[in-house]
Amino acid sequence: MAAPQLRLTTADHVEAIGMRVLRIAEDMASGSRHYGRSERLIEEAEQASIDLRAAVRGRR
């Protein structure tokens, strides 16, 4: 018997993206200020913003 398909709602996507942003914020608050690491965190935050916009507009 096949497992039921999980259908995520927009709210599920927004919540998951919010959790990503919280992890990014925690990483930014930690002591390391290494340039490469900061750039990676900025890129992750920008991608989370793009993903959030797409989820709210129903493209995800």
Number of C-alpha atoms within 10 A of each C-alpha: 3 4 5 6 6 6 7 9 12 17 11 12 17 18 13 14 20 15 13 15 19 13 14 17 14 10 14 15 10 8 7 10 11 8 9 9 13 14 12 12 18 15 12 15 19 13 14 20 15 12 17 21 14 15 18 13 10 10 10 13
